[in-house]
Amino acid sequence: MDTENLNSQPEENKQQPETEQLSFSDKLSGIIASPSETFSLIAKFPPKAADWFIPVTFVMLIAIISIVLINSNPEIKHEMMEMQLSAIEENLSKAVDNGDMTQEQASIQFEQIEASLESSGSTGFIFQILGVVFSTFLIFFIVSSVFFLFAKFALKGGGDYMASLVAYGLPQYIIVLQIIVIILASLFSNKLIIATSLATVLAMEPNDLTGFICSKIDPFRIWFYAVISIGYARMFKSNDTTRYYIMVFGLWLGFGVAVFIASQYVPALRWLAVY
């Protein structure tokens, strides 16, 4: 009998994972239906780039599809332009009030911007798509980096930066669902809808405190950040999910408060309220 092989057998078994890696479809359905169990299984293996790159790419593609559909609907496209012009007019009015330009200069600049928007055509459409590609990945890396710093150094978690990308990346499938709901709601109502919050349902602007609070009562966003909290807890080897709930929701709401305050002075920042 080969005693050397017998002695080495337990050591080899120890090196083999007890569970198999989840497939793409398992991860997608698991994030939606059972995120805690799904992240627990994913955390048993080294984090993979595909687990964040694929969901983020899905978000980018569905966002581009939404732009195509919106631009193909004349009523929604007109409403979107009116919203842009309204924000620009408000900024120019503030500049006039602050003495940065005269009313005549503001009127001339507004007319130039209006003419530019109306004649932009396919060029503006291309810039919109490029903006989505750039901003999707930029925002993803900025937010995942902030979460990583807090999870690693404030909460002393055991994960690395790739684990942070996966913990923030996989829940992006929820954002894909949210965008699909927004697209369908916009097309059926022939109105531009940019969020799924209570503020959107009640047609409230996040300009005052009530509107801001209602903008944060968003089932998709709350679900999204709850799953992110679970993801960071599991990927950073912690059984205490509560601390990660506090971290994630605290940063989300803290960022929202900062945007709300800043938007009182710079109205163009109000679009950030959807994050």
Secondary structure, 3 states (H helix, E strand, C coil): CCHHHHHHHHHHHHHCCCCCCCCHHHHHHHHHHCHHHHHHHHCCCCCCCHHHHHHHHHHHHHHHHHHHHHHCCHHHHHHHHHHHHHHHHHHHHHHHHCCCCCHHHHHHHHHHHHHHHHHCHHHHHHHHHHHHHHHHHHHHHHHHHHHHHHHHHHCCCCCCHHHHHHHHHCCHHHHHHHHHHHHHHHHHHCCCCCCCCHHHHCCCCCCCHHHHHHHHCCHHHHHHHHHHHHHHHHHCCCCCHHHHHHHHHHHHHHHHHHHHHHHCCCHHHHHHHHC
